[in-house]
Structures are given as structure tokens and as C-alpha cells.
Amino acid sequence: MRFEKLAAVVLAGLPLLAMAQQPATLTIDTARPVAAVSPTLYGLMTEEINYSYDGGLYAELVNNRTFQTNRGPGTTDWTILQNGDARATMAIDKTTGPSAALPLSLKLTVDTASPGSEAGIVNSGYWGIPVHPATQYHGSFYAKADSPNIGAVTVRIVDNNTGAAVGTATVPALSTEWKRYEYTLKTGAVAASSTNHLTLSVQHPGTAWFTLVSLFPPTYQNTPNGNRIDLMEKLAAMHPAFLRFPGGNYLEGDHINERYEWKKTIGSLVDRSTHPSPWNYHSSDGLGLLEFFEWCEDLHMQPLLAVYAGYSMRQEHVDAGPGLEPYVQDALDEIEYATGSTSTKWGAIRAKDGHPAPFHINYVEVGNEDWFDKSGSYSGRFAQFYKAIKAAYPDIQIIATAPVTGTRPDVIDDHFYRSAQQFFDDVHHYDKTDRNGPKIMVGEWATREGSPTTNMGAALGDAAWMTGMERNSDIIVLASYAPLLVNVNPGGMQWPSDLIGYDAIHSYGSPSYYAQAMFSTHLADHVLYAKLDTANPRLFDSVTSDSKTHHVIVKLVNGSSLPQAIKIQLSGASHVRSKATLTTLGAFTTEATNSITDPTRVVPVVSSTNAGTTFTHTVPRYSIQIIDLDLN
Ligand code: AHR
């Protein structure tokens, strides 16, 4: 039900005396800016969790394309195809592969096959292969055969329910040496669906080896090896100022040898060895370091690069000193890869990888959540990274992930995973923070209510917390919700309570997503003096002004089950337009939510409302509202 109908239902359902909170007053001095708003306040935090990239943003449709699982080589998501009286087997062959990075492959041994009785391999995709009508899919694989007699390889997308091929391509013959083959499939007038699989098959006996079997749908901005369009569009709609990557725990890994080794994620896909991840599935690294930077470029976000800092999650660490030096050098190389000119060693490699223009980096974070390191080694490790990075890049702001002694970080990263009530109770968290200390990044935060994606109650907790961050955004320079993405299929989620959900073909934003988007698309440049007098402990506000457009943005959050009347009084403005734009996200209950089958149950509604230098406005129960006042 849309929000306009809410008031009538509320009136019908509640006893008269309990119908509203006591009226509140919000006094705003439009001529009294009290703090600057950080223009980079709202960004994105991302890592490989919940099938965020593989099976998510990274548009690759073939699951386990290099035959690796988190537990080593394996054929998960692959099965054998034996049509008619064909006979064939498949097995991992650790003795042959197309590159040092991919030293193994899938060996297909075909004893019997003929036209009409084909043998081959089948991939089920990430919970299905999504198909759209009249669409081109580009694919490739590496293969070799024991002899040319095995003949052509036919690639098909097949409907699980009818067995019909909805797209077919043929690779005429295989070489006896490893080689890359490309193919293109085109669908006709089929219905959109995700109940499909991919087959690669032959019509003659013989042996063939395969790896890096790949299939891409159209991608965002048609980038080869690119990202899924619907998810990129949802992220773009949030107007994010920065992207914090590559983690999170994904940066650290469970063990030092499972950390995010960026050098293994660049260059041709055949030279990326892939790696195990702490979230219990193997990473293809198809979305590697350069692709993170290109993602930033596509969405006009600043890159916020987190570098591995010598600590992994099973309490493994490298002490500061000579042993840490290779890790520090690795971070310096990484920054040079991103920012160096083509005359630098790593800048030249970036150019060879396809991006000659350097990226600009303002922030580098050293590690992730190093307060978990019980050895107490972080102060020393941070100091060593800080000194080396500052010496080479004095303008880069360096972020510490935990309090340190002996060095003053430019920024400290705070994380908060909480209930809505905990956020309500702590909205003044940063009001008294020392303005002479390091700046703050709230690099991970979320109200953890609702699963797989959050509900309206969570959105209210989030919005209340955002009013506090916004009022303190002279010191909070960066903030990013986490986790960002979740594949909602069974087994897809490792962390309940996420922002954007999807399956192979559909995606949706949670109420928290819309709360984020509302706040970030209404970011002004100054916090105004504002005083909220209320008896409602679940009423929150943030009032900012945009000095360029002469608009005052009033953000109100009513986390109570009762409507809240507010007398809003503005001083310092000679004129306030009598109509204001009102954006509302609300629901009847805190449990109301969006889902893959009901994606737009809770969405913002834009309307117009009466305004002036003094006016009364009622914020419905369980709602987040933004009043955009025009002072021109
Ligand atoms: O956001 C999920 C995890 O929470 C992140 O990987 C980690 O940094 C935090 O503990």
C-alpha cells in the first residue's frame, strides 16, 4: 500500500486518546550555519560477501569457471551431459592448464557420442542462467583436445523446464594446444527467466580439457568483463561519493596466505589465480583491483583503498619491522598501480592492463578492524605503513582501523552494527567528539533488523543514526553502510541484514536502501542551528542548508507508532515558499519490507506540502521525511 493511504488507516485503527504524540517544536535559524557538511559523507562499502561480485555485481554467468572451490579444485556447479546413448566422464586434471595461474582444468573423456547423442559438460550458473529476450551473450573458454577428431564444440543456453535451446553457438574445432575460443549466443522472442543452464557438448569420441568457461550478458556501459546493469543503476541512484574496497574481512582473509593479494587480481583473466575467501566461497577475482577502480570511475566515486596491513582474522599477524617491509612495499606498489604515471613501473602495468590514465586517491585505509588483533601489534604496524605512505604520497589521508599510540592517524574508522533502539539511544554519539583529533570515518554501520535485507524498523534506526552523522559531518568525513549486496537465493547469504537483494534476474532495494538514497540525494553543505523540543524519544532531526540553491533541507525521523505534529519555526529568512517538496518513506509496521517478489512495498513517495516561516507539519508514524524548503 502506498503511503498516501497511511493516514486514513491509522485514524481508523487507533483509539482517539492514543492518536498522536504531544506536539513538538523545531526552531531553525537559517542565518546560523554551525558546521560544514562533508561533501563525501555518504559512500559505499564493498567486499566479496553474500555473492556480492561472483553471482552478483560482476556479470559473469558461469559459476566456478576455473574449477576451484574454497576447499581446493572441484567441479561444484558442473555436471556431465550424456544425451541419448552418449557415454562420457569428467574429472579435474591437475597436470594441465593454460597458464601458471590456472594450472589445472576439467578433463572431459567421451567414449561414445554422435550427432543427436552429444556428450559434454553442464553449468547451472549462480542459481540459474538468466535469459532475456532478443539479447546477445558473449562467451569464451580455454580448451585443448587430444586430437581434432572430437570435432566442434556446441555451446547452448538450455531452458531447464523444456530442454529447448534458447541460444546456440558453435566453436568449429579444438586445437591440441591450449587456446582461447570466443562465441556469441543470441536469444529470440523468449520469456525472461533464470531457470536455464549452459552446456558445452561434442558429437564425437575423444578427450578435451576446459577452463575459464565464461558467459556474459550485456554489461553496464557495455564494458567487457563488466558489471550487472540493474545493480549498477541501483548504486548510481544512491549518488555515492566514495567506494571503500576491497574489504572488510575479505581484505584480511582467514590466514595470511589467504589475504587479498592484489597483484594476483590484475591483468588477463587467465593470469589471475583466484583465491579462497573468509566468507566460505572461492573468489574468481574477475572483479579485480583495476575493476574496482573502474567501478569508481563509472559511478563518479572516489576510491577509498584499504591495504592489507599484516593481520589476518585467525589471529595471524606480522610484527612491525623488517618482516613487515614486503607488505608495506606491496601497499606502495598498489598505490602506484592506481595513481602512478605510465613512466612508473606499476603505472605502466596499469596502462598495459587497459587503463593508461591514473586514478586519484585521497584516502588509504591501513587494514580492517585491527582491534581484533589480540597481539597488540597494530600501533607498530600502522606506524610503519603511515611513515612509508606519507613519505611517498604526502597528500593521501591515512585511515587507522583502531586507536593507535605513537602516530596520529588522519582519520579513524568506527564500525557500528546495532538494533534500531541502540541507534535511537546513541544519536548524539559524536556531538561531543574532540574537533581537534583525527577525523572520523564510519566505515561500516547498519541497523541489523530484517533478513536477507532490512525492514522499515531498520530503516528508521538507520535514518536516526544518519541525522546524528549529518549533524556531526564536520568531523565525520565519510560514512558507508555495510554490507551492501546480497544474493537472496538459499546459501547466498553469509551476513543477514543487507541493503540490496537480488537473484539471477531481479534486484530490489530494502527500506534501508531508500533511506540511504533519500539522505545522500539531499545532501546540503551546512548544518544549521536547529533545536528540537519534543517529548517523543523516537523523534530525530537534521537541518542543513544549501548555500548555492538557498534551500533548507529538514530531515525528520519518527520511529514511534504514533504520528508526530511539529511546529516548525524558521528565523533569518526573508521568504520561505508556501509549498515545499516532501519525500516520505513510511510503513504501518516496522516489519514492513521489500523482497524479490514484492520489491516496491516500501518506497519513497514525493508530494508537496504547505510551508512558510512558521508552519505545522505532522510526521506519520514509522516514517522518514525530508522537507525541501525553498528560500528563494
Ligand atoms: O560487513 C561484514 C563484516 O563486518 C566485514 O567484513 C567486517 O569488516 C565486519 O566485521
Boltz pocket constraint, residues with backbone or C-beta under 6 A from the ligand:
constraints:
  - pocket:
      binder: B
      contacts: [[A, 47], [A, 49], [A, 247], [A, 248], [A, 249], [A, 250], [A, 368], [A, 369], [A, 444], [A, 482], [A, 483], [A, 495]]
      max_distance: 6.0
